[in-house]
């Protein structure tokens, strides 16, 4: 990696000096039993990764017909629900400053859309693959540095818009063609947190080197900005009327999403902790999962209140998933299903 004309290696990079086996698993939700396991890729990887990251960080997506999995430089794969490989596609070599992959695929109609920003931006692009065949449908160049965020699909006056945050620009595209629709201010820092949306607005954020979150109309107008309290890794969450942002150390800030008015800021969870997982919400509660394996349950709304602290006794780096009355936690070694 060359950065600003000089050789560069991130001090927390690791992993490229050996082969890796990248696997897709299907589990029974009732018992946790593995139904099938497929090795998508077995061999050397192109780029290093952050010591807390993995080459399987992007979240798989499904359209109810198949599952789509991105391992970035190691390929994109589609499987049927019984584990049959439908297709695989190459995105080429994606360099991410030795930090590894994170941006997840986005589905729109019959398209699988992938954001592939890399290094200092010279070779960055966003692309769409045909969901049935894996063939490239469109590809749009970008001039954005390495990006670990996932774009978001929104509606703007009845038209679909795909919005991708970036260090220099926040850019909206027509998801059908890849044509740029508008651009506005970027988050300036590293684009790691995913963008969230609501109230005809989107909320991109960054936490390093500067802390910043914007409220932007889906048509591109900047409504408000707040320049502290955001995280390097965890994404914000919009729940009810409020946008919740947190630092990597668990300081939570609540903002009125429509206006940017701060409701409370810098509220601390009961135990000192570091966070990589993003918050999730369910039935009036917000769940924060720490790297120490503690899940803090907070009351959603304008008053900060911690309802419970539940230890899982295993490091938690991945964001939880909620489905059918259960919450699934992917720990460092095990998958947990909690609920009805």
C-alpha positions as CSV (number, residue, x, y, z in Angstrom):
1,X,0.0,0.0,0.0
2,X,1.3,3.5,-0.9
3,X,-0.3,6.4,0.9
4,X,0.5,10.0,0.0
5,X,3.4,8.7,-2.1
6,X,5.0,6.7,0.8
7,X,4.9,3.0,1.6
8,X,2.3,2.4,4.3
9,X,1.2,-0.5,6.5
10,X,-1.4,-0.1,9.3
11,X,0.0,-1.1,12.7
12,X,-3.1,-3.2,13.4
13,X,-3.0,-5.1,10.1
14,X,-2.7,-8.9,10.0
15,X,-3.7,-12.0,8.1
16,X,-2.4,-11.9,4.5
17,X,0.6,-14.2,5.1
18,X,-1.4,-17.5,5.0
19,X,-4.3,-19.2,3.2
20,X,-7.8,-18.7,4.4
21,X,-10.9,-20.8,4.0
22,X,-14.1,-18.8,3.6
23,X,-17.3,-20.7,4.5
24,X,-21.0,-20.2,4.2
25,X,-23.2,-21.9,6.8
26,X,-26.9,-22.6,7.0
27,X,-28.3,-23.2,10.5
28,X,-31.6,-24.4,11.7
29,X,-33.2,-21.5,13.7
30,X,-35.0,-23.9,16.2
31,X,-31.9,-25.9,17.3
32,X,-28.8,-24.2,15.9
33,X,-27.9,-27.4,14.0
34,X,-25.8,-26.9,10.9
35,X,-27.9,-27.8,7.9
36,X,-25.2,-27.4,5.3
37,X,-21.7,-25.9,5.0
38,X,-20.0,-24.7,1.8
39,X,-16.5,-23.6,1.2
40,X,-16.8,-20.6,-1.1
41,X,-13.0,-19.9,-1.2
42,X,-9.9,-21.6,-0.1
43,X,-6.6,-20.0,-0.7
44,X,-4.5,-16.8,-0.3
45,X,-6.2,-13.5,0.3
46,X,-5.4,-10.3,-1.5
47,X,-5.2,-7.7,1.3
48,X,-4.6,-7.7,5.0
49,X,-7.3,-7.1,7.6
50,X,-7.6,-5.3,10.9
51,X,-6.9,-7.6,13.8
52,X,-10.5,-7.2,15.0
53,X,-11.9,-7.8,11.5
54,X,-12.5,-11.0,9.4
55,X,-12.8,-11.7,5.7
56,X,-16.4,-12.7,6.4
57,X,-17.5,-9.3,7.8
58,X,-20.0,-8.3,5.0
59,X,-23.5,-9.4,5.9
60,X,-25.2,-11.9,3.5
61,X,-28.5,-10.8,2.0
62,X,-31.5,-12.7,0.6
63,X,-34.4,-11.9,-1.7
64,X,-36.3,-15.0,-0.6
65,X,-35.1,-16.9,-3.6
66,X,-31.4,-17.2,-2.9
67,X,-28.6,-16.0,-0.6
68,X,-25.9,-13.6,-1.7
69,X,-22.5,-13.4,0.0
70,X,-19.6,-11.0,-0.6
71,X,-16.0,-11.8,0.4
72,X,-14.9,-8.8,-1.5
73,X,-11.6,-9.5,-3.3
74,X,-12.2,-13.2,-2.8
75,X,-15.5,-13.0,-4.8
76,X,-19.3,-12.7,-4.6
77,X,-21.3,-16.0,-4.3
78,X,-25.0,-16.9,-4.6
79,X,-26.4,-20.1,-3.0
80,X,-29.8,-21.7,-3.2
81,X,-31.5,-22.4,0.2
82,X,-30.4,-26.0,-0.1
83,X,-26.7,-25.0,-0.4
84,X,-26.3,-25.3,-4.2
85,X,-23.9,-22.8,-5.7
86,X,-25.8,-20.8,-8.3
87,X,-23.0,-18.5,-9.4
88,X,-19.8,-16.8,-8.3
89,X,-18.4,-13.5,-9.6
90,X,-15.1,-11.6,-9.2
91,X,-14.9,-7.9,-8.2
92,X,-11.1,-7.9,-8.8
93,X,-8.6,-7.0,-6.1
94,X,-10.0,-4.5,-3.6
95,X,-7.4,-2.8,-1.4
96,X,-8.7,-1.4,1.9
97,X,-5.5,0.0,3.5
98,X,-5.0,-3.4,5.2
99,X,-8.2,-3.2,7.1
100,X,-10.2,-5.9,5.3
101,X,-13.8,-6.0,4.0
102,X,-17.0,-4.7,5.6
103,X,-19.4,-3.2,3.1
104,X,-22.3,-5.5,2.6
105,X,-24.3,-6.2,-0.6
106,X,-27.6,-4.3,-1.2
107,X,-30.5,-5.9,-3.2
108,X,-32.7,-3.9,-5.6
109,X,-35.1,-5.7,-7.8
110,X,-33.0,-8.2,-9.7
111,X,-29.7,-6.5,-8.9
112,X,-27.0,-7.1,-6.2
113,X,-25.2,-3.8,-5.6
114,X,-21.7,-3.6,-4.1
115,X,-19.7,-0.6,-3.0
116,X,-16.0,-1.1,-3.8
117,X,-14.1,2.0,-2.6
118,X,-10.4,1.3,-2.1
119,X,-7.1,2.8,-1.0
120,X,-6.9,6.5,-1.9
121,X,-9.8,6.3,-4.4
122,X,-8.1,6.0,-7.9
123,X,-9.7,2.6,-8.6
124,X,-12.9,2.9,-6.5
125,X,-16.3,2.0,-8.0
126,X,-19.9,0.9,-7.3
127,X,-21.4,-1.9,-9.3
128,X,-24.5,-4.0,-9.8
129,X,-24.6,-7.7,-10.7
130,X,-27.6,-9.6,-12.1
131,X,-29.1,-11.6,-9.2
132,X,-29.9,-14.6,-11.4
133,X,-26.5,-14.9,-13.2
134,X,-23.9,-12.8,-11.4
135,X,-23.2,-10.9,-14.6
136,X,-22.3,-7.2,-14.3
137,X,-25.2,-4.9,-15.2
138,X,-23.5,-1.5,-14.5
139,X,-20.4,-0.1,-13.0
140,X,-19.8,3.5,-12.0
141,X,-16.4,4.9,-11.1
142,X,-15.9,6.9,-7.8
143,X,-13.1,9.0,-6.5
144,X,-13.6,8.0,-2.8
145,X,-11.0,6.5,-0.5
146,X,-11.4,3.1,1.2
147,X,-14.9,2.7,2.5
148,X,-16.3,0.1,4.9
149,X,-19.9,1.4,5.0
150,X,-22.9,-0.1,3.3
151,X,-25.0,2.1,1.0
152,X,-28.8,2.5,1.7
153,X,-31.8,2.4,-0.6
154,X,-34.4,5.1,0.0
155,X,-37.4,6.7,-1.7
156,X,-37.2,10.3,-2.9
157,X,-40.5,11.7,-4.2
158,X,-41.5,8.2,-5.4
159,X,-38.2,7.4,-7.1
160,X,-35.7,4.8,-5.7
161,X,-32.3,6.3,-4.7
162,X,-29.2,4.5,-3.5
163,X,-27.1,6.7,-1.2
164,X,-23.4,5.9,-0.5
165,X,-21.4,7.9,2.1
166,X,-17.8,8.7,1.6
167,X,-14.9,10.7,3.0
168,X,-15.2,13.5,0.4
169,X,-18.8,13.2,-0.7
170,X,-22.1,11.7,0.1
171,X,-23.4,10.6,-3.3
172,X,-26.9,9.4,-4.5
173,X,-27.3,7.1,-7.5
174,X,-30.1,5.7,-9.6
175,X,-29.9,2.0,-8.5
176,X,-31.3,0.9,-11.9
177,X,-28.4,2.4,-13.9
178,X,-25.7,3.6,-11.6
179,X,-26.2,7.2,-12.8
180,X,-25.2,9.9,-10.2
181,X,-28.2,11.9,-9.1
182,X,-26.7,14.3,-6.6
183,X,-23.8,14.8,-4.2
184,X,-23.3,16.7,-1.0
185,X,-20.8,16.9,1.9
186,X,-18.9,13.8,2.9
187,X,-18.2,12.8,6.5
188,X,-14.5,13.8,6.1
189,X,-13.4,10.9,8.4
190,X,-13.2,7.2,7.7
191,X,-16.5,5.9,6.5
192,X,-17.0,2.8,8.6
193,X,-20.5,3.2,10.2
194,X,-23.3,2.3,7.9
195,X,-25.7,5.1,6.8
196,X,-29.3,4.9,8.2
197,X,-32.5,6.6,7.1
198,X,-36.0,7.8,8.1
199,X,-38.3,10.8,7.8
200,X,-37.2,11.4,4.2
201,X,-33.6,11.8,5.4
202,X,-30.4,9.9,5.7
203,X,-27.8,10.0,8.4
204,X,-24.2,9.3,7.5
205,X,-21.5,9.4,10.2
206,X,-17.8,9.0,11.0
207,X,-15.8,8.8,14.2
208,X,-12.2,9.0,13.1
209,X,-10.2,11.2,12.9
210,X,-13.1,13.6,13.5
211,X,-16.5,12.8,15.0
212,X,-19.4,13.9,12.7
213,X,-23.0,12.9,11.8
214,X,-25.3,14.7,9.3
215,X,-29.0,14.8,8.7
216,X,-29.5,15.0,4.9
217,X,-32.7,15.1,2.9
218,X,-33.1,12.3,0.4
219,X,-33.0,15.0,-2.3
220,X,-29.5,16.1,-1.1
221,X,-30.1,19.1,1.1
222,X,-28.1,19.2,4.3
223,X,-30.5,19.9,7.3
224,X,-28.2,19.6,10.3
225,X,-24.8,18.4,11.6
226,X,-23.5,17.3,14.9
227,X,-19.8,17.0,15.5
228,X,-19.1,14.8,18.5
229,X,-20.2,11.6,20.1
230,X,-20.0,9.3,17.0
231,X,-18.1,6.0,16.7
232,X,-15.2,4.8,14.5
233,X,-16.9,1.4,14.0
234,X,-20.5,1.0,15.4
235,X,-23.3,2.5,13.2
236,X,-25.9,4.8,14.6
237,X,-29.5,3.6,14.9
238,X,-32.8,5.5,14.1
239,X,-35.6,4.3,16.4
240,X,-38.9,6.2,16.8
241,X,-38.3,9.9,16.6
242,X,-34.6,9.7,17.7
243,X,-31.2,9.0,16.2
244,X,-28.9,7.3,18.7
245,X,-25.1,7.7,18.1
246,X,-22.5,6.1,20.4
247,X,-18.7,6.2,20.8
248,X,-16.6,3.1,20.6
249,X,-16.4,3.4,24.4
250,X,-20.1,3.3,24.9
251,X,-21.1,6.9,25.4
252,X,-24.6,7.3,24.0
253,X,-26.1,10.5,22.6
254,X,-29.8,10.9,21.6
255,X,-30.7,13.3,18.8
256,X,-34.1,14.4,17.5
257,X,-33.8,13.0,14.0
258,X,-35.8,15.6,12.1
259,X,-34.1,18.7,13.6
260,X,-30.7,17.7,15.0
261,X,-31.8,18.8,18.5
262,X,-29.7,17.1,21.1
263,X,-32.0,15.3,23.7
264,X,-29.1,13.9,25.8
265,X,-25.5,13.3,25.2
266,X,-22.5,11.4,26.5
267,X,-24.5,9.0,28.7
268,X,-22.3,6.0,29.9
269,X,-23.2,2.3,30.2
270,X,-22.7,0.8,33.7
271,X,-19.4,-1.0,32.9
272,X,-16.4,0.4,31.0
273,X,-16.3,-1.3,27.7
274,X,-15.3,-1.1,24.0
275,X,-17.8,-1.6,21.2
276,X,-17.5,-2.9,17.6
277,X,-21.1,-4.1,17.2
278,X,-23.8,-1.7,16.2
279,X,-26.9,-1.1,18.4
280,X,-30.2,-2.8,17.5
281,X,-33.7,-2.1,18.8
282,X,-36.8,-4.1,19.6
283,X,-40.1,-3.4,21.5
284,X,-39.0,-0.1,23.0
285,X,-35.5,-1.3,24.0
286,X,-32.0,-0.7,22.5
287,X,-29.3,-3.4,22.8
288,X,-25.6,-2.5,23.0
289,X,-23.2,-5.5,22.7
290,X,-19.7,-5.0,24.0
291,X,-16.4,-6.7,23.1
292,X,-16.3,-8.1,26.6
293,X,-19.5,-10.0,25.9
294,X,-22.0,-7.8,27.9
295,X,-25.3,-6.9,26.3
296,X,-26.7,-3.6,27.8
297,X,-30.4,-3.1,27.5
298,X,-31.5,0.5,27.4
299,X,-35.0,2.1,27.4
300,X,-35.6,3.9,24.1
301,X,-36.8,7.4,24.2
302,X,-35.8,10.9,25.5
303,X,-34.7,9.6,29.0
304,X,-31.5,7.6,29.4
305,X,-32.2,4.5,31.4
306,X,-30.3,1.2,31.6
307,X,-32.8,-1.6,32.1
308,X,-30.4,-4.6,32.3
309,X,-26.9,-5.9,31.8
310,X,-26.7,-9.4,30.4
311,X,-23.3,-11.2,30.2
312,X,-22.8,-13.7,27.3
313,X,-19.2,-14.5,28.5
314,X,-17.8,-14.3,25.0
315,X,-16.5,-11.4,23.0
316,X,-19.0,-9.8,20.7
317,X,-17.8,-7.9,17.6
318,X,-20.7,-8.6,15.1
319,X,-23.9,-6.7,15.2
320,X,-26.9,-8.8,16.5
321,X,-29.8,-9.8,14.2
322,X,-33.4,-9.8,15.2
323,X,-36.0,-12.1,13.6
324,X,-39.3,-13.8,14.6
325,X,-39.1,-12.8,18.2
326,X,-35.4,-13.8,18.7
327,X,-32.1,-12.0,18.8
328,X,-29.1,-13.7,17.4
329,X,-25.6,-12.9,18.7
330,X,-22.5,-14.0,16.8
331,X,-19.8,-14.4,19.4
332,X,-16.1,-15.0,18.8
333,X,-16.7,-18.8,18.9
334,X,-20.5,-19.4,19.1
335,X,-23.8,-18.3,17.8
336,X,-26.5,-17.5,20.4
337,X,-30.3,-17.4,19.9
338,X,-32.2,-15.7,22.7
339,X,-35.9,-15.2,22.9
340,X,-39.1,-17.1,22.2
